[in-house]
């Protein structure tokens, strides 16, 4: 990735603006779930700040509302968020080996589906400051939206919140379309992901799996198949 740390941070911040908008809209609905569970606005905001995942937090607030145990909470969060371990491992392979551990841990805390998508798509080696920039802009949208969702969520029309939430999916699609247009392997992998994700969610035999576990299985199988069938040469580019 070409540029100084400051330049890459600003690039990441710019690319994080659409994520901020999408997160803010989705977090409003998360705030409604938090309020139903008896969680205060401050508690909900802290939950979003320390657990950057919609599925994980929805599960968490649902268990709180149902009086679930700590063990149930731990197991469900591990299952729902296991895919971020894979994403973090993928990003670690894209960074320069000299990047210190504390920077890798900081990135790992802020990795989400969308932030991973734009980070893994940058050309050459990944400067962690690019991802820091995206996190610095996107996470306030998630935490702030959750906070306001607890306070104002029930006042907003459901149709409006649902309409705003669609923007997040559009942003996520826009993150991988350019790479798919340039590389047939990427395009084929994306198409396979759509197909097998649809089948796994429609076939009753997979109903016992959570959405998070389905994502983990599909990620491992499809990524492994693509890596074996279409191996890529190691990129060599120094980070400024």
N, C-alpha and C positions, 0 to 999 in steps of 0.2 A: 504494500500500500504506500503510495507516494505522498509525501508531505510531512510536516512537523507534527508533533503531538497536539499542538494548539490547533492547527489546521484540521487535523483529523477529528479532534473533539468537536469542532464547530460543524463539520460535515455530519457527524453522528447526531448532533443536536438538531440540525435541520431535518435529517431523515426521521428523527423521532417525533416531529410535530404531528404527522398524521396518526402515529401511534397514540400520542397524547389524547387526541380528539376521540379516537375509538375507545380508548381505555376509559375516558371520562364518562362516555355514554353507557358503556357496559357496567361500570362501577356504580352507577345510579341504581341499577337493578340489584346489584350486590348489597347496596346499602339498605334496600327494602327488606332483603332476606335477613340482614343483620338486626334490623329493628324488630322484625317478627320474632327473632330469637332472644330479644331482651338485651341486646348489646348496645351500649351507648355510642354516640358519634365518635368520641375519642378512642374508645376501645376498638371500634371498627376501623378507624384510620390506622391505628398501630398494627392491627392484624394485616392490613393491606401493605403496610410499609415493610413488614417482616416476612410476609408470605405472598410473593408476587405471582399469584396464579388464581384465575377465576374458578376453575373446577375445584381446586383444593379448598378455597375459602367458602364456596357454596356448600361443600360437604361439611366443612367445619362448623359453619353456622347452623346447618341442618341438625348435626349431632348435638350441638349445644341446645337447640330448641327441643330436641327429643330426650335430653338428659343422658346422652351417651357417655361411656366411660373414657378415661384417658387412653387406655389400651386400644379401644376402638378408634379413637381420634388418631393415634400414632400410626396404626396399620392402614387406615384409609388415606391418610396424607401421604404415606410412603407409596402406596399404589397409584394414587392420582397424580403425584408429582415425579414419579420415577423417570419419565421421559426427559426431564431436565438434566438428569445425570448423563444421558446419551448426548444431549445437545452440548453440554459443557465439555465432554470429552472430544466431540467433533471440533469445537472452537479451539481447544488446546492444541490440536494438531495443526491448526491454521496459523498459530502465533509463532513468533520467533522463540527458539528454545531458551534464550536468555531472559525472557520475561519472568520477573520474580514471582514466587508463590503467592504473596499477599495480593498482587494485582490479579492473579488468576482467581483467587478466592472472592475478591470483590466483584469480578465479572460474573462468577458463578452465581452469586446471590441475586444479581440483576437479570439473569438470563430468563427470557420468556419466549413463547413461540415466535412472536413478532420480532423481538430484538435479536433472537438467534437468526431469523430469516434474513434480515438486512445485514447482519454481521458476517454471516457465512457467504454472502453474495458479493462482498467487496473483492476487487481484483488483487491478486498477490497475497502476501502475508498480511495478517490482521493486526493493526495497531490497536491495543486494548483501549486507547483513549477515544477511538471512534465509538466503541461500545459504551464507554463511560458517558459520552455526550448524549447518546440515545437514551441511556438509562436516566440521566439527569433531567431530561425533558419528559420522558414517558411516565416514570413512576409518580411524579406529582399529580398527573392526570388520574392515575389509578387510586392513589390515596385520597386526593381531594374529592373525586367523584364518590368514593365510598362514604366519606364524611358527610357530604351534602345529601347523598342518597338516604341516609338515616333521618336527616332533618326534613328534606323536601320530597323524597321519593314518592311518598303516598299522595302528594298533592298533584304531581305530574300525571297527565293522561297516559295510560298503558300503551296506547298506540304510538305516542310520541317517543317514549323510551325505546320501544321495539324498533321504530324506524331509525333512531340514532344508532342503535346497536348494529344495524346492518353495515354501517360504515366500516366497522372493524374487519369484517370479512372481506370487504372490497379492498381494504388496505393490505390485508394479508395476501390476497391473490396478486395484487400489484407488485408485491415484493419478489415473487419468483417467476412471473411471466417474462421479464426481460432475459433472465438466464435461460429459460426454456426456449425462447426464440433463437438464441445464439447457439445452443448445444442440443443436438438431437437426443443424446443420452439423458440429459436433464429432462427434456420434454417427455421422453418415454417413461422415465422414473416417476414424474408427476402424474402422468396418465395412469400408470399402474397403481399409484397410491390412491387416486380417486376411485378406481375400479374396486380394488380390494377393500378399501375402507367402506365403500357402499355395501359390498357383499358381507363384510363382517358385521355390519350394523343391521342388515336385513335378515340374515340367516339365523333361525332360532338356536342353532347349536352353539352360537357364541354369546347368548344372552347372559350367561353366568359371569362374563367378564365385564369389568367396569370400563368406562370410556377411556380412562387413563391407561389401563392395562392393554386395551386394544391398540392404542397409539404406540405404546412401547413395543408390542409384538410386531406391528406393521413396520415400524421404524427399523428395528433390528433386521428383520427378514429382507425387506426391500433394499435397505442400504447395503447389507452384506451381499446380496445378489448382484447389485450394481457394481460394487467394489471388485467382486470376483470376475464378473463378465466383462467389465469395462474399467480396468485399473487406470488411474491417472498418475502422471509423472509428478514427482515432488516439485513444488514451486520453490524457487530460490530468489528471494528478493529481500533486501535489508529494509528494516523499518527505520525511518528517520527519527 
